[in-house]
Amino acid sequence: MMAKVWTTKEIQYIKNNALLAETNQVLNIEQMAEKLARSVPSTKSKIYKMQVDGDLPSIDRSKAFDAKNRPFTKREDKRLISMFKQGAGSEEIGVALGRNKKIYHWKDNSP
């Protein structure tokens, strides 16, 4: 089965109607897919390609309000290393930085 080619009109619709979060993540993919009579995975894929190609702003997780998936800042890196060297466990580091314990599990074998 041949994939349906994206038309210029469909691409322009995405550019004009994509609702972006502070991280530039598109929030209304499902609604746009429905409007364009496309599948959600197909629409997600097209949006990703448009972001990679510069047709839509790329995702910037450093601007995320929630720490999940947000890259560590240099300040957070320094604090994490310092706390680890001082013997802090993953739970304590996670709480101090507002992060999940699993992030530190690779360095800490504590239960």
TIKE-381950 format. One line per 5 residues: number of its first residue (from 0); their letters; for each residue x, y, z of N, C-alpha, C, O. Coordinates in pm, whole numbers, plus 50000, padded with zeros to 5 digits. Atoms other than C-alpha are relative to their C-alpha. Layout:
NUM	a	X Y Z X Y Z X Y Z X Y Z  ...
***
This chain:
0	mmakv	50084 49881 50000 50000 50000 50000 50088 50125 50000 50183 50135 50079  49924 49878 50014 50135 50338 49901 49953 50105 50100 49833 50124 50120  50035 49894 49905 50148 50617 50160 49941 50120 49926 49984 50155 49816  50066 49882 50057 49926 50916 50091 50097 50119 50011 50148 50148 50119  49909 49886 50005 50138 51216 49989 49936 50121 50068 49817 50149 50049
5	wttke	50048 49880 49933 50105 51528 50203 49991 50115 49900 50087 50142 49827  50018 49888 50092 49965 51821 50007 50051 50129 50063 50066 50138 50185  49957 49868 49952 50084 52180 50034 49893 50060 50091 49925 50125 50190  50111 49948 49921 49740 52271 50168 49999 49936 50141 49976 50006 50240  49997 50069 49870 49766 52008 50447 50117 50050 50085 50102 50074 50205
10	iqyik	49882 49952 49928 50116 52123 50542 49975 50142 50052 50011 50174 50165  50031 49863 49957 50000 52484 50554 49900 50000 50115 49909 50082 50206  50097 50013 49891 49707 52378 50773 50072 49971 50132 50040 50030 50235  49924 50033 49879 49950 52225 51023 50075 50123 50050 50071 50155 50169  49925 49879 49961 50168 52539 51021 49909 50103 50064 49947 50167 50163
15	nnall	50092 49896 49952 49866 52763 51079 49923 49959 50126 49878 50046 50201  50089 50045 49894 49685 52548 51335 50066 49923 50114 49998 49882 50208  49931 50073 49893 49949 52377 51548 50003 50086 50126 50054 50198 50126  49996 49932 49870 49901 52476 51912 50125 49951 50071 50138 49833 50101  49872 50036 49942 50246 52484 52069 50005 50029 50149 49961 50134 50195
20	aetnq	49974 49978 49858 50333 52440 52435 50125 50086 50013 50188 50120 49913  49880 49919 49978 50615 52641 52592 50125 49930 49948 50226 49996 49922  49887 50078 50052 50847 52362 52473 49995 49983 49849 50083 49919 49790  50027 50013 50143 50714 52387 52116 49944 49863 49963 49938 49828 49845  50066 50128 50029 50551 52046 52149 49858 50030 49953 49788 50113 50011
25	vlnie	50134 49977 50056 50233 52031 51940 49898 49929 50089 49910 49810 50117  50099 50050 49905 49931 51986 52167 49875 49944 49936 49804 49865 49998  50128 50037 50062 49650 51930 51919 50014 49906 49880 49946 49923 49779  49975 50092 50111 49777 51648 51699 49874 49920 49965 49840 49906 49848  50120 50082 50026 49463 51435 51739 49894 50078 49923 49835 50026 49829
30	qmaek	50101 49918 50066 49232 51719 51635 50040 50031 49855 49957 50029 49765  49956 49972 50136 49445 51807 51334 49991 49875 49913 49953 49883 49796  50010 50125 50076 49462 51442 51228 49857 49976 49955 49831 49937 49841  50142 50019 50033 49084 51422 51241 49957 50097 49889 49892 50057 49793  50037 49899 50099 49041 51745 51045 50059 49968 49863 49995 49992 49760
35	larsv	49931 50031 50127 49290 51629 50780 49968 49861 49947 50016 49822 49841  50033 50139 50036 49143 51276 50765 50127 49916 49987 50143 49838 49893  49873 50072 49994 49486 51138 50855 50004 49922 50132 49929 49954 50224  49984 50072 49873 49591 50890 51121 50085 50085 50094 50163 50170 50051  49920 49926 49901 49739 51024 51442 50149 49969 49982 50229 50062 49983
40	pstks	49856 50025 50020 50072 50840 51388 50056 50069 49875 50169 50119 49878  49956 49933 50121 50096 50980 51035 50018 50150 50024 50115 50210 49978  49994 49856 49970 50026 51333 51160 50118 50029 50093 50190 50127 50073  49885 49983 49909 50279 51296 51445 50130 49993 49921 50221 50074 49942  49880 50018 50080 50538 51175 51197 50027 50123 49913 50140 50169 49902
45	kiykm	49985 49882 50086 50475 51468 50963 50044 50120 50082 50132 50196 50040  49963 49888 49914 50497 51719 51248 50146 49988 50042 50220 50086 50042  49861 50022 49962 50824 51563 51365 50093 50038 49884 50193 50108 49904  49917 49968 50116 50967 51587 51013 50002 50151 49975 50106 50206 49939  50004 49855 50019 50852 51949 50987 50088 50070 50104 50151 50171 50073
50	qvdgd	49914 49942 49897 51030 52025 51316 50147 49978 49967 50228 50069 49983  49862 50031 50039 51348 51854 51198 50044 50088 49884 50157 50136 49881  49969 49920 50119 51333 52043 50867 49994 50152 50025 50031 50230 49938  50008 49858 49968 51272 52377 51042 49872 50068 49956 49861 50190 49963  50128 49942 50042 50919 52424 50911 49910 50031 50120 49817 50110 50109
55	lpsid	50064 49970 49872 50794 52422 51272 50112 50012 50102 50218 49951 50083  49895 49990 49899 50993 52521 51582 50030 49863 50061 49939 49785 50087  49963 50128 49941 51188 52227 51723 49968 50000 50150 49959 50106 50213  50033 50014 49859 51106 52095 52068 50121 50038 50085 50233 49998 50056  49896 49955 49908 51306 52256 52348 49957 49962 50141 49889 50039 50209
60	rskaf	50042 50051 49869 51260 52048 52664 50057 50081 50116 50008 50070 50228  49944 49919 49892 51475 52290 52864 49901 50104 50050 49917 50159 50159  50102 49902 49960 51171 52519 52875 49880 49935 50067 49783 50003 50100  50112 50072 49941 50946 52252 53023 49978 50042 50144 50074 50059 50220  50036 49964 49864 50763 52347 53340 50026 49882 50094 50077 49899 50204
65	daknr	49982 50123 49924 50771 51988 53463 50142 49948 49975 50191 49954 49863  49863 50049 50013 51114 51837 53529 50012 49874 49915 50120 49844 49863  49995 50124 50077 51022 51514 53351 50045 50028 49856 49988 50112 49787  49942 49988 50135 51226 51483 53030 50071 50131 49973 50117 50154 49862  49927 49875 50019 51380 51825 53085 50148 49972 50024 50182 49907 50123
70	pftkr	49857 50023 49978 51758 51822 53045 50047 50066 50129 49990 50167 50173  49943 49941 49880 51963 51891 53353 50074 50129 49963 50139 50136 49859  49923 49877 50018 52103 52242 53384 50140 49975 50055 50162 49878 50128  49864 50013 49945 52473 52290 53461 49997 50009 50153 50072 49940 50222  50013 49985 49855 52371 52399 53808 49950 49869 50064 50000 49827 50168
75	edkrl	50051 50127 49949 52169 52078 53860 50107 49891 49992 50120 49811 50084  49891 50097 50014 52461 51870 53730 50100 50013 50115 50139 49915 50177  49902 49975 49892 52699 52031 53979 49945 49958 50136 50016 49898 50217  50061 50036 49872 52456 51986 54267 49988 49848 50015 50015 49794 50122  50013 50145 49998 52391 51622 54178 50135 49935 50031 50144 49847 50117
80	ismfk	49866 50057 49979 52764 51543 54160 50047 50026 50142 50102 49937 50207  49959 49965 49864 52832 51726 54484 49928 49915 50104 49990 49862 50196  50077 50080 49904 52551 51549 54669 50042 49853 49996 50052 49789 50100  49959 50140 50014 52660 51210 54531 50134 49978 50069 50152 49879 50140  49867 50012 49938 53022 51268 54641 49992 50007 50152 50075 49949 50223
85	qgags	50019 49988 49856 52894 51359 54988 49922 49883 50058 49893 49880 50177  50065 50121 49952 52715 51024 55009 49848 50000 49996 49785 49909 50050  50146 49996 50009 52358 51127 54933 49951 49887 49911 50014 49854 49811  50060 50106 50079 52136 50850 54803 49913 50056 49890 49887 50176 49884  50079 49956 50114 51926 50861 54491 49869 50065 50042 49824 50160 49979
90	eeigv	50127 49942 49952 51606 50932 54687 50021 50145 50044 49944 50233 50008  49970 49864 49949 51761 51236 54860 50033 50096 49885 49988 50210 49883  49964 49916 50115 51909 51368 54536 49876 50032 49917 49856 50146 49875  50122 49979 50078 51581 51318 54352 49909 50103 50063 49856 50190 49993  50085 49903 49930 51387 51510 54617 50060 50140 49991 49989 50237 49964
95	algrn	49934 49869 50000 51644 51791 54631 49990 50069 49864 49980 50192 49856  50004 49942 50134 51634 51838 54254 49862 49996 49936 49844 50041 49823  50135 50010 50055 51264 51770 54207 49995 49903 49882 49920 49923 49787  49992 50099 50106 51346 51469 53992 49962 49862 50054 49951 49842 50175  50036 50136 49966 51253 51102 53989 50124 49922 50040 50231 49941 49982
100	kkiyh	49889 50081 49952 51474 50855 54175 50063 49919 49887 50185 49899 49887  49950 50085 50107 51509 50643 53860 50111 50068 49920 50196 50000 49862  49897 49927 50074 51724 50916 53701 50137 49969 50056 50236 49966 49982  49871 50019 49934 51998 50844 53953 50033 49854 50023 50142 49823 50071  49983 50141 49968 51959 50468 53975 50129 49941 49941 50187 49849 49999
105	wkdns	49880 50053 50063 52252 50407 53741 50122 50020 50086 50219 49945 50072  49886 49971 49913 52489 50553 54004 49983 49943 50140 50081 49929 50213  50030 50036 49862 52322 50428 54319 49928 49867 50005 49824 49849 49942  50061 50132 49991 52245 50069 54407 49916 49983 50127 49880 49872 50164  50081 50011 49878 52050 50152 54721 49857 49964 49965 49810 49993 49856
110	p	50140 50042 50027 51697 50008 54754 49905 50116 49987 49786 50096 49964
***
